[in-house]
Amino acid sequence: MEKISIEKLMELYVDTINKCGTYLLREDDMEIGYNIFEEFDTGVTSFLHDDILQRLNDAGLISVEMMYKSSILRNLVLELQQGDEWNINAVRNSPEWRKVLELADEIKVYFAAE
């Protein structure tokens, strides 16, 4: 299997984070469903994994704080996947989902700063 370049990993990491955020609360159910349960869900599993975050940090592409917040984000989402709140209504109304959406927004601030 071919190893993904660090530049491509960074692109996929940014794309994953961009699929989540409080902006989704203004979108229709189809948009939320697609972004969260198809795009973001896949990216969380793959591109917010600790090994990937460490590679991005080692390459100087993300800070230790971004790595830490991304790891928390991943763990929150993996926890939600196991419960009753893995649905669009919960994304709109659950305090746990609000934490996820706001944390994604916090991480995006680092993209703008760099």
Secondary structure, DSSP 8 states (H G I E B T S, - for coil): -----HHHHHHHHHHHHHT-SGGGGGS-HHHHHHIIIIIIHHHHHHHTSHHHHHHHHHTTSS-HHHHHHHHHHHHHHHHHHTSTT-SHHHHHH-HHHHHHHHHHHHHHHHHHH-
